[in-house]
């Protein structure tokens, strides 16, 4: 009888350890970043902003989007809106940008008059708890506030 209880207890312990291990593995696969000190993150953004803007321009230009256009210039507005992505624990900075493109020769956009028009967009930067990185995606035709509202299912404005 004692042997049966001992075996049952051992099986229970093994199953409990396996379940805890699986939950830990599953949680690690969700890529949730640590809790962020928002004030420190804002200070770091201000300190690294010029570098981040350069990285944004390089990354966006290398993306090949929009097709047939080359990124010529990207002018950043001074105002920044911050929002917290509650799903992944990322802090995001949204900045208004004005982008100028040029047609890439042979890509079929040379005759399009609108190529020379300045384009309004929002640049996005992400803080993962360690450092800020430039997201190479521009959100066209939305201001920072509109972009935050558009992604409200994931982000909460903190300004």
C-alpha positions as CSV (number, residue, x, y, z in Angstrom):
1,X,0.0,0.0,0.0
2,X,2.8,2.4,0.9
3,X,4.6,1.4,-2.3
4,X,1.5,2.4,-4.4
5,X,1.2,5.8,-2.6
6,X,4.9,6.4,-3.2
7,X,4.6,5.6,-6.9
8,X,1.5,7.8,-7.3
9,X,3.3,10.7,-5.5
10,X,6.3,10.3,-7.8
11,X,4.1,10.3,-10.9
12,X,2.3,13.4,-9.6
13,X,5.6,15.2,-9.0
14,X,7.0,14.3,-12.5
15,X,3.8,15.6,-14.1
16,X,3.8,18.8,-12.1
17,X,7.4,19.5,-13.0
18,X,6.7,18.8,-16.7
19,X,3.7,21.1,-16.7
20,X,5.7,24.0,-15.0
21,X,8.5,23.5,-17.5
22,X,6.0,23.6,-20.4
23,X,4.4,26.8,-19.1
24,X,7.9,28.4,-18.8
25,X,8.8,27.4,-22.3
26,X,5.5,28.7,-23.6
27,X,5.9,32.0,-21.8
28,X,9.4,32.4,-23.2
29,X,8.1,31.9,-26.8
30,X,5.7,34.9,-26.4
31,X,8.6,37.4,-26.7
32,X,7.2,39.7,-24.0
33,X,9.8,42.2,-22.9
34,X,10.5,43.2,-19.3
35,X,8.6,45.9,-17.5
36,X,9.8,49.3,-18.9
37,X,10.8,52.4,-16.9
38,X,9.0,54.8,-19.2
39,X,10.7,57.9,-18.0
40,X,14.1,56.4,-18.6
41,X,13.0,55.2,-22.0
42,X,11.9,58.7,-22.9
43,X,15.2,60.2,-21.8
44,X,17.1,57.7,-23.9
45,X,14.9,58.4,-26.9
46,X,15.7,62.1,-26.6
47,X,19.5,61.4,-26.3
48,X,19.6,59.0,-29.2
49,X,17.0,60.7,-31.4
50,X,19.3,62.0,-34.2
51,X,21.0,58.5,-34.5
52,X,17.6,56.8,-34.5
53,X,16.3,59.1,-37.3
54,X,19.4,58.2,-39.4
55,X,18.8,54.5,-38.8
56,X,15.1,54.9,-39.7
57,X,16.0,56.5,-43.0
58,X,18.7,53.9,-43.8
59,X,16.4,51.0,-42.9
60,X,13.4,52.4,-44.8
61,X,15.4,53.1,-47.9
62,X,16.8,49.6,-47.8
63,X,13.4,48.0,-47.6
64,X,12.6,48.6,-51.3
65,X,9.2,50.0,-50.5
66,X,7.4,51.6,-52.1
67,X,8.3,49.7,-55.2
68,X,9.9,51.8,-58.0
69,X,10.8,54.7,-55.6
70,X,14.0,55.7,-53.9
71,X,13.9,57.4,-50.6
72,X,15.6,60.8,-51.1
73,X,14.9,62.7,-47.8
74,X,13.0,62.3,-44.6
75,X,12.3,65.3,-42.4
76,X,11.2,64.6,-38.8
77,X,8.8,66.7,-36.8
78,X,9.9,67.7,-33.2
79,X,6.8,66.3,-31.5
80,X,6.8,62.7,-30.3
81,X,3.8,60.6,-29.1
82,X,4.6,57.5,-26.9
83,X,2.4,54.5,-26.6
84,X,2.8,51.2,-24.8
85,X,2.2,47.9,-26.7
86,X,0.6,45.9,-23.9
87,X,0.7,42.6,-25.8
88,X,4.5,42.6,-26.2
89,X,5.5,45.1,-23.5
90,X,7.2,47.4,-26.0
91,X,7.2,51.2,-25.7
92,X,6.8,52.9,-29.1
93,X,7.6,56.4,-30.2
94,X,5.5,57.8,-33.1
95,X,7.0,60.8,-34.9
96,X,5.5,62.8,-37.9
97,X,7.7,62.6,-40.9
98,X,7.7,64.2,-44.4
99,X,9.2,62.0,-47.0
100,X,10.5,62.8,-50.5
101,X,10.9,60.1,-53.1
102,X,12.5,59.9,-56.5
103,X,11.6,57.5,-59.3
104,X,14.1,54.6,-59.9
105,X,15.0,54.6,-63.6
106,X,13.5,51.7,-65.4
107,X,11.0,50.8,-62.7
108,X,8.0,52.4,-64.5
109,X,7.5,55.4,-62.1
110,X,9.4,58.1,-64.1
111,X,6.2,59.4,-65.8
112,X,4.1,59.6,-62.6
113,X,3.8,63.2,-61.6
114,X,2.9,62.4,-58.0
115,X,6.3,60.9,-57.4
116,X,7.7,64.4,-56.6
117,X,5.0,65.2,-54.1
118,X,6.0,65.2,-50.4
119,X,4.3,62.4,-48.4
120,X,3.1,62.7,-44.9
121,X,3.7,59.7,-42.7
122,X,4.5,58.5,-39.1
123,X,7.8,57.0,-38.3
124,X,7.8,54.3,-35.5
125,X,10.6,53.5,-33.1
126,X,10.5,50.7,-30.5
127,X,12.1,50.4,-27.0
128,X,12.4,46.8,-25.8
129,X,13.6,47.5,-22.3
130,X,17.2,47.7,-23.3
131,X,17.5,50.0,-26.3
132,X,15.6,51.9,-28.9
133,X,15.5,50.6,-32.5
134,X,14.1,52.2,-35.7
135,X,11.2,50.3,-37.2
136,X,11.8,50.7,-41.0
137,X,8.0,50.9,-41.7
138,X,6.4,54.3,-42.3
139,X,2.7,54.6,-41.7
140,X,1.5,56.8,-44.6
141,X,-1.3,59.3,-44.3
142,X,-1.7,59.0,-40.6
143,X,-0.5,61.4,-37.9
144,X,1.1,59.9,-34.8
145,X,-2.2,60.2,-32.8
146,X,-4.1,58.6,-35.7
147,X,-1.6,55.8,-35.9
148,X,-1.9,55.1,-32.2
149,X,-5.7,55.0,-32.5
150,X,-5.5,52.8,-35.6
151,X,-3.5,50.3,-33.6
152,X,-5.5,50.7,-30.4
153,X,-6.0,47.0,-30.2
154,X,-2.3,46.7,-29.3
155,X,-1.2,50.1,-28.1
156,X,-2.2,52.5,-25.4
157,X,-1.2,56.1,-25.6
158,X,0.7,57.3,-22.5
159,X,1.0,61.0,-23.3
